[in-house]
Amino acid sequence: MKMTQTLLLGIRDTLSWNVIKIALLTGIPLALIWLGIAMVMWEPTVSFTGMFISWIPFSILKANGAFLIGGFVWFTAVLVTFALIVAFGNVLIFRHVSAEKYNLFSILLLLVIALGWTLFALLNWDFVYGEVSRVLAWFPFETLEKGVSAMLAALIFYNMFIVTLAIVVLVLRKYFLHKLQVRDYPEVEMIDSKERVKFLPIALKDAVIFFVLLALFFPLLFVPFFNILVQVLLWAWLIKESYFLGASSLYATKEEIESFRKHQFVLWGIAVVASVLNLIPVINIFAPFFAMIMYFHWVLMYKTEYLQQQTT
């Protein structure tokens, strides 16, 4: 029950203007910074990924190339559909959606479009995979190799962005969690800064281990569908411990945190649900905020229950 309530509260508060504003002001500049770094470092990174995939048999490369290029087509279809709807329906949208709710409407519209194209791809996967594979058959090995190298290079920079944003959200967590705490849990007091559990060293250590694991599991990125599972689980592992501690350290004692840590299924569940959002363009900016808010609500619900038991 608490997990469902945590999920619903997380969605509600992530879509609030206070969180959306912070997410956009942090996510967009970080994305632009990593885009600039990617442009500067593009050639050496593509050379690195190209050297690695030169060891991969052509049949495996072709199969995964079809999957990766199919994903790129999905990404393009989502953005083009969103742009067409906004371009041709802007007058109608502004007539029925207020200016205050326009940002929320845009995010929900993009999410619906992404889910729609995902369902289309899943229901027609044989057709999509067959068509993309047939197109790939027209290209020589070198062209396909370069295409997959570029996509893997983009994946590396994308993970750099995800990790950087995750750390920034940890640093900024107090600015948006405190308002939620005052509104929803006024009976809970913030822990003194000297008594809080330290988590930033853990976050930095986990970031380093994340890239080590990404390198170790790099060959699995060539296995269709399984590569998505591996990537999502790595993202979940990246944030699980540090985000749990980041949220709970503000409001829970060390003893309480240890009791919360026993619920590993919930801690992993929150991390996995939030990490799936990293697969959706634009929505991924809000994924770490969503994770932090869910951990916050889950911890504070247990905290308020404990306080109520103490007073009865």
Residue pairs with C-beta under 8 A, 6 or more apart in sequence:
2 266
2 298
2 301
2 302
3 266
3 269
3 270
3 298
5 297
5 301
6 270
6 294
6 297
6 298
6 301
7 273
7 294
9 184
9 293
9 294
9 297
10 290
10 293
10 294
10 297
11 290
13 19
13 180
13 293
13 297
14 20
14 286
14 289
14 290
14 293
15 104
15 107
15 108
17 100
17 103
17 104
18 176
18 179
19 176
19 286
19 289
19 293
20 103
20 104
20 107
20 286
22 172
22 175
22 176
22 289
23 285
23 286
23 289
24 285
26 165
26 168
26 169
26 172
27 165
27 285
27 286
28 285
30 161
30 164
30 165
30 168
31 161
31 285
34 157
34 160
34 161
34 164
37 157
37 160
38 45
38 153
38 154
38 157
41 157
42 153
45 153
45 156
45 157
46 146
46 149
46 150
46 153
48 153
49 148
49 149
49 150
49 152
49 153
49 156
50 145
50 146
50 149
52 152
52 218
53 61
53 145
53 148
53 149
53 152
53 222
54 145
56 222
58 141
60 222
61 141
61 144
61 145
61 148
61 222
62 133
62 136
62 137
62 144
63 133
63 224
64 148
64 221
64 222
64 223
64 224
64 227
65 136
65 144
65 147
65 148
66 129
66 132
66 133
66 136
66 224
67 129
67 224
67 225
67 227
68 148
68 151
69 132
69 135
69 136
69 147
69 151
70 121
70 128
70 129
70 132
72 151
73 128
73 132
74 117
74 118
74 121
75 281
77 117
78 110
78 113
78 114
78 117
78 281
79 281
81 113
81 117
82 109
82 110
82 113
85 109
85 113
86 93
86 106
86 109
93 102
93 105
94 102
97 105
107 282
107 283
107 286
110 280
110 281
110 282
110 283
111 280
111 283
114 280
114 281
114 283
121 128
136 144
139 147
152 221
155 221
159 210
159 211
159 214
162 235
162 238
162 278
162 284
163 207
163 210
163 211
163 238
165 285
165 288
166 203
166 207
166 238
166 239
166 242
166 243
166 288
167 203
167 204
167 207
169 288
169 289
169 292
170 199
170 200
170 203
170 242
170 243
170 246
170 292
171 200
173 246
173 247
173 250
173 292
174 250
176 289
176 293
177 247
177 250
177 292
177 293
177 296
178 190
178 250
180 293
180 296
180 297
181 188
181 190
181 250
181 251
181 296
181 300
184 297
184 300
185 251
185 300
185 303
185 304
187 304
187 307
188 251
188 300
188 303
188 304
188 307
189 251
190 250
190 251
191 249
191 250
191 251
191 252
191 253
195 253
195 254
196 249
196 250
197 245
197 248
197 249
197 254
197 257
198 249
199 241
199 242
199 245
199 246
199 249
200 242
202 241
202 242
202 245
203 242
203 246
206 237
206 238
206 241
206 242
207 238
210 234
210 237
210 238
213 234
213 237
214 234
217 230
217 234
220 226
220 227
220 230
221 227
221 230
221 231
228 279
232 272
232 275
232 276
232 278
232 279
233 272
233 275
235 271
235 275
235 278
236 268
236 271
236 272
236 274
236 275
237 271
239 271
239 274
239 275
239 288
239 291
240 267
240 268
240 270
240 271
243 271
243 288
243 291
243 292
243 295
244 260
244 261
244 267
244 295
244 299
245 257
246 292
246 295
247 292
247 295
247 296
247 299
248 256
248 257
248 260
248 295
248 299
249 257
251 299
251 300
251 303
252 260
252 299
252 303
256 302
256 303
256 306
260 299
260 302
261 267
266 298
267 295
270 291
270 294
270 295
270 298
271 291
273 294
274 287
274 288
274 290
274 291
274 294
275 287
275 291
277 283
277 284
277 286
277 287
277 290
278 284
278 287
